[in-house]
Amino acid sequence: MSAAVDTAAANAATADARDRRIPWALTAPALMLFVGVLVIPLAMTVMLSFHDWGQYKGIEPVFILKNWREIATDPYYAEMFWRTFRIALLTTLITALLGAPEAYILNRMSGRWKSFFLLVILGPLLISVVARTLGWALLFGGNNGLVNKLLMSLGLIGAPLPFMFTETGMVIALAHVMMPFMVLSVWTALQRLDPQIENAALSLGAGSFTIIRRIVLPQIMPGVLSGAIIVFSLSASAFATPAIIGGRRLKVAATLAYDEFLNTLDWPLGAAVAVLLLVALVLIVVGSNALIERRYAEVFR
Amino acid sequence: MRTNGPLALVFHTIFVVFMLAPIVVVCLVAFTPEGFLSLPTTSFSLRWFRKIADYPEFVHAFWVSLGLGALSSLVALLFAVPAALAIARYSFRGRDAVAALFLSPLMIPHVVLGIAFLRFFTAIGMGGSFSGLLIAHVVVVFPFALRLTLAAATGMDRSIEMAAISLGAGGWTLFRRVTLPLILPGVISGWALAFIQSFDDLTMTVFLATPGTETLPVRMFLYIQDNIDPLVTSVSASVIAITMTALILLDRFYGLDRVLAGKSDPGR
């Protein structure tokens, strides 16, 4: 039997060696698709950001730094990018502070409840972002929105707070939209955790707080951090939620690029904003991934 | 395993309320009997659901979304299945780079993709066309189709294929009768997740859609930009209901955590 398997494996090996072209033949269609309609369009967008544009002349295919200079010098863009990343950072913090404990609580539930609540919490991930943000717009809506009514009846606030068209509202709605990603990421890390270690700590006299701080937290930290990277990059490039909650004045990178493209029609400037967002995000994500992997090398091994 | 204390359960309850509140409120407002946004207090009414029929834009956008989602995820699979088999089975030079390229749409913000596709399709004279929209969606949902197919192909028991080969099967027969049935659950889940991604996408599609090719999220978004009334809540409630049904089916069929594991982690 084992001889037969060996022969088969040897045959497969020679076949693999003979057909070195097979993997390329199999990936060729997808590769052509990606080069043709992803790499080339992205390169064209980078080129576009160096073109000139005028109200009456339209796009002029020249190579100038006008758009980049405008973004670098006009404080409007610095403020807008700062707002974008501030909102993304706050959203990431909130999802980590609430999502990580929730994943831990979920993990301690018994079988049936666990899968039920996992469905309840992760399910929204697949529900249209427009519908979910609409829900927040309804909850916030005006001075007599439900959130304000609730907070006032609890005596937490004296007068209605503005949520619509504010950064606070954007952060709350974004935190809701991004929460499943954080819970999922921490949840995955928790699955690798051996419950016996907690029990061992308990038997050695450690209190709940000590166990969480010294045993659980260090082990799920990589999950929290990789969840944070996902949430941050998705929040910084979010479009629907900032557009609906932020309205027309409170702009973030994605909504500004949209405006330049479809309202002002200054495509080169919009392309420059988008390219800058892409470059900034790639640097942040790659940089923090490298940091996390170095810091937690033993966990990923 | 220690159990949750009362404090943990209070936190959990508040958390679940937070997660469900916006979804529940949309569904409740959709049943209002009033002509304005309000929570139904005394009676429920279907008037705003009936009203959807009076707005052909929504109905048309729904069919566009459905067709676009079904078609783009199917086309994505046609490209993804052979690519997944190649990545799962062969160690060839440049494999990691190829895999990274295929997963890259997950890392690129959709607003950038939307701009890139708009620029590209306008330049080659396909601006505003359904086929342009379709190709764009194929690229965006490709990573989801690839991941789940890849997971199935990697976890597959190759000895069954070996047995088929030893019995003289080869090429297309081997793929159709042995390999495909074995990876089919992964392929179908990949299709479902790709479909949901396509069906839900707003950020990229909003750049490419024209009045004839508006998808449902785009139509809803543009409607909300003008005004929020109970009509858009009843449309949203219908979308939520459809998604929930698909979600429960997917959970029964494949396990939601496994499907969603393919959705997370754009960085890696």
Interface residues (C-beta under 8 A of the other chain):
Chain A: V5 A8 A12 D16 R20 I22 P23 W24 L26 T27 P29 A30 L31 L33 F34 V37 L38 I40 P41 L42 M44 T45 L48 L98 P101 E102 I105 L106 R108 M109 F117 L118 L119 V120 I121 L122 G123 P124 L125 L126 I127 S128 V129 V130 A131 R132 T133 L134 G135 W136 A137 L138 L139 G141 L146 A173 H176 M179 P180 F181 L184 S185 W187 T188 P195 E198 N199 L202 S208 S226 G227 I229 I230 S233 L234 A236 S237 A238 F239 A240 A243 I244 A253 A254 A257 Y258 F261 L262 W267 G270 A271 A274 V275 L277 L278 L281 V282 V285 N289
Chain B: M1 R2 T3 N4 G5 A8 L9 F11 H12 F15 V16 F18 M19 L20 A21 P22 I23 V24 V25 V26 V29 L37 L39 L78 F79 A80 P82 A83 L85 A86 I87 R89 Y90 F92 R95 V98 L101 F102 S104 P105 M107 I108 P109 H110 V111 V112 I115 A116 F117 L118 R119 F120 A123 I135 A136 V138 V139 F142 S159 M162 I165 S166 I196 F199 D200 L202 T203 V206 F207 L216 P217 M220 F221 I224 Q225 I228 V232 T233 S236 A237 V239 I240 T243 M244 A246 L247 D251 L256 D257 L260 A261 K263 S264 D265 P266 G267 R268
